[in-house]
């Protein structure tokens, strides 16, 4: 899905400005702090719809991607040799145990 085809909901910018010890700080999205406001609910619903749309489209390739990553990670491994007491130890992991995705 091309990013240009996504329609992000545009939030309204408010005109709230706070004064902190003489420094003015704009807070254009303060209105979003009221989670019970109808306008916030509309914006959140629009964002959720966009997220669902993207998730549905990207899930089509998720199975293929997971399989490919599993295949790439599925090889025997041997650790760096180290001593445990007076014994030199190597740890081996077979593919069945090394690729848990």
C-alpha positions in Angstrom: 0.0 0.0 0.0 1.5 3.3 -1.0 1.8 5.8 1.8 0.3 8.5 -0.4 -3.0 6.6 -0.7 -3.5 6.8 3.1 -5.8 9.5 4.4 -4.8 10.5 7.8 -7.4 12.4 9.9 -6.4 16.0 10.3 -6.8 17.2 13.9 -7.9 20.7 14.6 -5.3 23.1 16.0 -6.5 25.1 18.9 -5.2 28.5 20.0 -4.2 27.7 23.6 -1.0 29.3 24.7 0.5 28.8 28.2 2.8 31.3 29.9 5.6 29.6 31.9 7.6 32.2 33.7 7.4 34.6 30.8 7.9 32.0 28.1 4.9 31.4 25.9 4.3 27.8 24.8 1.6 26.9 22.3 -0.5 23.9 23.0 -2.6 23.5 19.9 -3.8 20.0 20.8 -4.9 20.6 24.3 -8.5 19.9 23.3 -7.5 16.2 22.8 -6.9 15.9 26.5 -10.7 15.7 27.1 -11.1 12.0 26.2 -14.9 12.3 26.7 -15.3 15.0 24.0 -17.2 14.0 20.9 -14.6 15.6 18.7 -11.8 13.6 20.3 -13.9 10.4 19.9 -14.4 11.2 16.2 -10.7 11.7 15.7 -9.8 8.5 17.5 -12.3 6.5 15.5 -10.9 7.9 12.3 -7.3 6.9 13.4 -8.5 3.4 14.4 -10.2 3.0 11.0 -6.9 3.9 9.3 -4.9 1.5 11.5 -7.4 -1.3 10.8 -7.1 -0.6 7.0 -3.3 -0.7 7.1 -3.2 -3.8 9.3 -5.6 -5.7 7.0 -3.4 -4.9 4.0 -0.1 -5.7 5.7 -1.4 -9.0 7.2 -1.6 -10.5 3.7 2.1 -10.7 3.6 2.7 -11.4 7.3 2.5 -15.2 6.9 5.1 -15.1 4.1 7.3 -12.7 6.0 7.2 -14.9 9.1 8.1 -18.0 7.1 11.0 -16.3 5.4 12.4 -14.9 8.7 12.0 -18.4 10.3 13.8 -20.0 7.3 16.6 -17.5 7.5 17.1 -18.0 11.3 16.7 -21.8 11.1 20.3 -23.1 11.1 22.5 -24.9 13.6 24.4 -22.7 16.0 27.5 -23.3 18.1 28.4 -20.9 20.9 31.8 -19.4 21.6 33.9 -21.9 23.6 34.2 -21.1 27.3 35.4 -22.8 30.4 33.2 -24.2 33.0 35.5 -25.2 35.8 38.3 -27.1 34.0 36.2 -28.2 31.1 36.0 -26.4 27.7 32.3 -26.2 26.8 30.6 -25.5 23.4 26.8 -25.1 23.3 25.0 -26.4 20.2 21.5 -25.5 19.1 19.7 -27.4 16.4 17.4 -25.7 14.0 14.3 -27.1 15.7 15.2 -25.1 18.8 17.0 -22.1 17.4 14.2 -20.5 15.4 11.4 -19.7 17.7 9.6 -16.9 16.0 
